[in-house]
Amino acid sequence: MTSTLDSRAVASPSASTRTRKGNAARRRRTVFYFIAPAMLGFLIFFGYPLIATVYYSFTRYDLINAPEFIGFDNYVRMFTSEPLVGTAAYNTLWLVIVLTVCRVVFALGVASVISRLKSGVGLVRTLCYLPSLAPPAAATLAFVFLFNPEYGPVNAFLDFVGIDGGLWFNDPAMSKPALTLLVMWGSGELMIIILAALLDVPQEQYEAAELDGAGPVRRFWHVTLPSISPVLLFGVVNSIIFALQFFTQAIVAGSAAAGAADVAGNTKFIGAPQNSTLTYPVWLYVQGFRYFNMGYAAAMAVLLFVVSAGFTWILVRQLRKSQHQEEGG
């Protein structure tokens, strides 16, 4: 009898271990079942297209005939014998720098003003957010009308106050600044995110800084900016990716300014005036879906992905480095 009890006592820990392992395996399977749809969607809608794009970038492919492997010819052509790639890259780089700075600074300024309002906050916040809900194509057409050099209300107002209005979307030197104004007008989503971050800054920090003799500028510089720096980084990364993928507003503005709003996809009017609105994604679209150079367009898409990932990695790395320095200091 004693030996039987001893054997059960010896066997029970092993049975308990098997039970725990079985429960852990069931939990892992349950977790896998929950994340399986997301993983499947990622593989179908991101993983496979990415791999296919990389593959097609090494081929000559026109969507009709079978892909023909040509090695790095598409990439060599992009950097050596395609002059409009340089124009499109310059326009996109201009937007990356200017549009990113203006969009983040403008959203931060509007959010700072709203956070200091004593009354009517909800109304002002809603009015500032509403432009971001406008469809990009419709908003661009409206801006082209507002900034029309002949009968647009913006130039009419400027003439009324004695200022000579420009040609805006009809001027190669003014088309990209006009597009930047359009993007700033529709930056309500980023403004709301920054506003939430500003309202989350502890008031005790402002009070302590004020007791130490810090004025409004120093409080903003040493309290507000460090507290919302992760949100500002998100805004910068988001704006850079947005500028790198700038497509709808550029193609609609070029066509509308050229008097062809009803044929916004017509290659003849893309990039007007004088290729000043020809961005990298627009030229990618022209190559892939107008000239059917799908292999070359895939190579351009791969380069765009690499540049976007590189910008994001550099910015995140710099932010983490600065945070570590502040914690160490």
Secondary structure, 3 states (H helix, E strand, C coil): CHHHHHHHHHHHHHHHHHHHHHHHHHHHHHHHHHHHHHHHHHHHHHHHHHHHHHHHCCEECCCCCCCEECCCHHHHHHHHCCHHHHHHHHHHHHHHHHHHHHHHHHHHHHHHHHHCCCCCHHHHHHHHHHHHHCCHHHHHHHHHHHCCCCCCHHHHHHHHCCCCCCCHHHCCCCHHHHHHHHHHHCCHHHHHHHHHHHHCCCHHHHHHHHHCCCCHHHHHHHHHHHHHHHHHHHHHHHHHHHHHCCCHHHHHHHHHHCCCHHHCCCHHHCCCCCCCCCCHHHHHHHHHHCCCCHHHHHHHHHHHHHHHHHHHHHHHHHHHHHHHHHHHC
